Amino acid sequence: MADLRLEDCVNEVCPWSGKPVSADSLTLYKGAVFGFCNTGCRDKFETATSMFDKALKD
């Protein structure tokens, strides 16, 4: 997501690993930019949140 900026990120460390976030591993969730240490952690978050969001709609 090229339009997301590291300086807009709400966290400084990856919620999965505790390592510093990386500019190439950002995602937008519920209007906030969240950062992760790598794209794998970002993708894991996106998968988890989409499953929770879907369950809440059902």
N, C-alpha and C positions, 0 to 999 in steps of 0.2 A: 504494500500500500504506500505508494510513493508520496501521497499527499499528507501523510501523518508525520509529525515532527517529534523528535526526542524531547525537545524542550516543553512540549505539551503533555508529556506522559505524567500520569498521576502517581507512578511508583518509580523507585530508583533501583530496586532489585527484583529479580524474577520471583514470582510467587511459588514456582515449582522448585527451583534450585537454590535460590538465595544469592545467585551471582548477579553482577550488574547487568542492567538491560542493554540491549543493542539496538541501534537505529534501524536495522533491517528486520527487526522482529517485533514490530508494533501492530496493534490491532485496535479497532474502535468497538467499544461495547457500551451500549446504553448511553451514548453521547460522550464517553470519556475515552481517552487514549491510554491503553495499558501496554506496558513493555515486558519483554521476555528476553532471556539470555541468548536464545537461538530460535530459529523458525520452528523447530520440533516442539519446543515448549509452547510457543504461540499457537501452533496447530492443535495441540492437545487441549489448550484452553478453549479454542473456538469450537472444537468438537463437543467438549463437556458442556459449555454454555448453551449450545444449540439444542442439545438433548434436554437440558433442564427447561429451557424456554419452551420447547415443544410440549413437554410434559405439563407445564403450567397452563398451556392453551387447551389441552384435552380435557 
